[in-house]
Amino acid sequence: MNLSATLILAFGMSMDAFAASIGKGASLHQPRFREALRTGLIFGVVEAITPIIGWGIGLFASQYIMEWDHWVAFSLLFILGMRMIVEGVRNRPDEVEKVKRHGFWLLVATAIATSLDAMAIGVGLAFLQVNIVHTAMAIGCATMIMATLGMMIGRFIGPLLGKRAEILGGVVLIGIGVNILLEHLGYLA
């Protein structure tokens, strides 16, 4: 795979993390660049690791994994999205403040849920002549950039939406999950 194909793949794979990080940034109380970078790093590292895992699995059991990855991604994103919606509804009173920082494990869980498609891509890459380490690094770097940018965009959207930002973030995660499910079931091209 040439450099331009690798970059297109890398930035294409980062779009789910970008959308999720906009929701995460909007649900925080004025996230700073440092928090955005932290989120970007977590998403980037997870997104870089998953294609390597997928590549390794692809060498052994690609058919089984590809049959279930979309259901796992959908379930994780649905659960995380519903959690955000419930918290957004529960925290409706004005006296409840937004958090200043998302927990590490919440970000890891969201990153894993949005990176399962990268694992599926890794399975497919096992059958091609690619340097999986270079490809995974490109995917991780692109995801770090896009997730950091998404958090900063979310920072500006958050004050406009107020407490509805967390609900919107949950809806975005569920939408990403539904999109992944519909793509794998063949309803979307």
N, C-alpha and C positions, 0 to 999 in steps of 0.2 A: 504494500500500500504506500503510495507516495505522500509527500508532506501535505499537499493541499487536501487530499482525501482524509488524512489523519486529522487535520485541523477542523474540517467540516464535521467529521464524526465527533470530535471532542466538544465543539460548541453545541452541536445538536444534542449530545448527551447531557449537557449542562442545563438545558432549558427547564426541566422539572425542578431542579434545585433552585434555579433563578426565581421561578414562580413561587415556590414554597418560601424562599427567603424574603420575598416582598411581604408576604403575609406575616412572617416572623418579625420583620422590622417594623411593620405597621402596628403590631400588638405590643411593642415595647414602649417605654417612656423615653423618648429621645435617645435612641441608641447612638453611641459614638462610633467613630471609625474603628476604634480598637475592638469593640464588640462585633462590628460587621466583619472585620478581618478574622476574628476568632470563629465566627460562624462559617465564613468562607473556607477557613483552614479545615474545620471539621468536615464540612461537606466535601471539600476537595480530596482529603485523605481517604474518606470512605469511598468516594466515586473512583479514585485511582486503584483502590484495593479490589473492588468488586469485579472489574473485568478480568483481573488476574485469577481470581477465584473461579470465575466463569470459564476462563480459558482452561484451567486445570480440570474442572469438571467436564468440560467439553471433550477432553481427551478420553474420558471414561463413560459418561452417562448422559450425553446431551439430550436425548429424546425425553427422558423422564423429567429433567429440570425444566425444559422448555414447555412442558405440558402444565406446570404448576406455578411458574414464576409470576405470571400476571395475577393469579389469585392471591398469592402472598402479598404482592405489592399493593393490590387493591385493598385487601383486608387491613394491612398496616396503616395505609393512608386514610382509610375510612375511620378507623379507630382513633387515630391522632386528630383527624379533622373534627369528629364528633366531640372529642375531649375539648378542643378549642372552642367549638360552638357552645357547648354546655357551660364552659368557664365564662365565655363572653356574655351569655344570657344571665348566668348566676351573678356576675359582677356588674350588673346594670346600674346599681345605685351610684350616684356621682361621688360619694365619699370613698369608694374603692379606687385605689391608684393602680396604674399599670406597673408591671414589674420592670426593673431596670435591666435585667439580664435573664435569658433563658437558661435553664439547667443544662449541664453538659449531656446527660443521658437523654433528655428530650431532643436535643439537637442531633445526637447520634442516631436515635430511633428514626427521626424524620429523614436524616441523610440516608440511612439504610433503605427506608421505604422508597425514596426517590431514586435510589441507585440500583434497584434490582433489574431495571432494564439494561443497565451497563453490564450486569452479570450475564444477562442473556446475550448481549453483544459479544462478550468475552467467549461464550460458548461457540458462537459462530466464527469468531476469529481463530479458534483452534483449528479450523479447517482451511485457513488461508496462510499465505506466506507473509506473516507480519512479525515484527519485533514487539511482543506483547508489553515489554517493560516501557519502551518508548511511547507506545500507544496509550498505555495506562497513565503515564506521566502527563501526556498531553491532555487526556480527559480530566485528570485531577487538577491541573493548572487552569484549564478553561472553567471548570466548575468552581474553583476557588475565586476566580475573577468574577464570574457571573453571580455567585451567591453573595459575595461582598457587595457588589453593585446592587443586587436586589435588596439587601438589608438597608442600604443607604436610600434607595428609592422608597422603601417602606417607611423609613424615618419621616419623609415628607408627606406621605399619604396618611400616616397614622393620625396626626393632629386634625386633618380634615375629616376623618371618619370617627374620631373619638373612640368610645368604647365599642363601637361596631367593628373596629379593626380586627379584633380577635375572632369575631364571628366570620368576617370576610376571609381571614386566614384559614379558618376551618373549612369554609366552603371551597376555597382554592385547593386545599389538600384533597378533599373528597373529589373535586373535579379532576384533578390529576389522576387519582386512582381510577375513576370511571373511564377516563380517556385511555389509560393503560389497558384496562380490561377490555374495552370496546375494540381497541387496535388489535389485541391478540386474538379476540374472537372473530375478527374479520369484518366488523361493522364500519370501521374507519380505515382509510387507506394510508 
